[in-house]
Amino acid sequence: MPHNTYSAYNTYNTYIACFMKVLLLLLTLAAFPSAAAATPPPAATVTGTVTCDGKPLAGVTVSDGVLFATTDDTGSYALASKKFQGTVFVITPSGYEPVCRKGVLPQFWAALKSRKPDKPERHDFVLKRCDNRRHRMIVSADLHLANRSEDLLQLKNTYIPAIREAVEEARRDSLPVYSIILGDLSSSAHWYSSEFDIGDALHSVVASGYPTMLYTVMGEQDYDGATPCSGATDHNAERMYVYACGPKYYSMNIGDIHYVVLDNTVFRNEAGEGPYPTEIVGKRNYDRFVTSDQLAWLRRDLALVADKATPIVVCMHHNAFRSSQKGTLVNSFTDKRWLDSLTLCLRDFGNVHFFTGHSHRKRTAESAELPNIVEHDLPSASGNAWVTVFDGFRHLCPDGTAPGFDICTMDGRDISWVYRTEEHGNAAFRVYDMNEVGKYYRENEDVRRFVKEYPARIDYGSQTFADCVYINWWGFEPAAKIEVWENDKPLKVRQIYQEDPLFAVSSDVFRLKNSRKKPTIRKNTCQHLFRVKTSSPESPVRIRTTDRFGNVCEETIVRPLPFEPQPAAKKRKDKGK
């Protein structure tokens, strides 16, 4: 056979062999489907519909805290949920809001009936239309309800009326109004000793006449201290909160704002007795960060926000930052790497607001390192856990701030806020005539004993403070301004970092007086305290504060200004006994 013929024959045989191999492969694939094709998609375990006015809503996102699904044209969704988080919730779209149970509790979520992943269940949701592009959000923190120290009575007589007034103002302005409590709604140390848990706390708020839709955040005091756990198993201690309040993290769109609620408490509750050993089995200790499973969910949630100019409002219990004396942001998480992981998720958004609680102090902080973030650290609405009022003194937080809440006005993408106190309304400061404070410190026997027992604390009875005026300006933030005049002469205003004299008397001095043994008392430094030196002990001073939005609070102080730790009503009651 000629060489060229042999070569052609070989080529022909090779071609036939290759063809037969391909044909055999195709026949095999047809007879035996691939592994990918043979594995059916995971069966949906959580299904349901989202409707409005009895009609299906398409394009609404539903999540179980891990997976996301979007409703189709029939309003239906399906999730192949492993049910680990125990809830399913709607990410409410802009222009809608959930229906409410008892007029207060938004029904955007449902508790899963079973934790078995192979057991299907159905949950339907109903939304209603609402023009909420302009709206108000009332933000408060740390109610610490425990059915102690007359806290439920104080709640009804102080906090609720102030909230109701703010809600009525919003409605007069034709604005939808919402609210959120930033964790520590309850006080876990007393769940069993007082038989008052997180469910009781929420019920008490609703029953007291709470006037508007209320969202919640989980704090460390909302975990079950009767459940021993590690950080990896803290979901076991979350179940009572989830059952009563809903998912520990979720999101929603209200108008042009995307709200995200996170749980940044990792409850460890290591072995050991707590301060109230009845039914408490551990130390109730914890770490402060956002877990990796939440961050994974958060990244997917934020990916759904296509316009990165959308303002993001993140609500969590523990403050992410501490304010330095310069007002800059300093890490407050257990480890800075965990904070970096959170802020990294938000780097593409130019307008981010953190609303946090826990510290019981009023602080607003910004930093050039994170120019897209402003943190609003809110003081406790319970003051010092309702104790100072119960003891007959004024309602105070440890930094001297009058308890209250933020009222945020959302106008499209514009966000403004003002702090409203339960006692003083929108008044942004309290003034101390240090001559009168010094007189009280020198003449009060309990104060003299306190100063002697705790020499590291400030003795405001010293002549060092003579002819000074102190201003506790809880409305202070880096973009705000304070001015003081004496007889129309401007005075130099100095920001100082000292303890508030009123709180020291109302709490610390009183604790020493009524303790059988010397208690451990922590110094509470106020970061929004300002000092001026006057030329005379009796000259009036005029004080003006201007916040970043141009709102002015002005007051002329006639001196001498009495220093009165006890409210006038309480003093009158004592005299009538």
Secondary structure, DSSP 8 states (H G I E B T S, - for coil): --HHHHHHHHHHHHHHHHHHHHHHHHHHHHHS--HHHHS-----SEEEEEEETTEE--S-EEESSS-EEE--TTSEEEE----SSSEEEEE--TTEEE-EETTTEE-SEEE-S---TTS-EE--EEEEE---SEEEEEEE----B-S-TTHHHHIIIIIHHHHHHHHHHHHHTT--EEEEE-S--B-GGGTTTTT--HHHHHHHHHHTT--SEEEE---GGGS-TTS---GGGGGGGTHHHHHHH--SSEEEEETTEEEEE---EEE---BS--SS-TT--B---EEES--HHHHHHHHHHHHT---TTS-EEEE-SS-SEEE-TTS-EEE-SSSHHHHHHHHHHTTT-S-EEEEE-SS-S-EEEE-TTSTTEEEEE---TTTTTTHHHHTTS----TTS---EEEEEEEETTEEEEEEEETTTBT--EEEEEHHHHHHHHHH-HHHHHHHHH-TTS--TTSGGGTTEEEEEETT--TT-EEEEEETTEE---EEEEEE-HHHIIIIIIHHHHT-SS-------EEEEEEEEE-S-SS--EEEEEE-TT--EEEEEE-SS----SS-HHHHHHHHT-
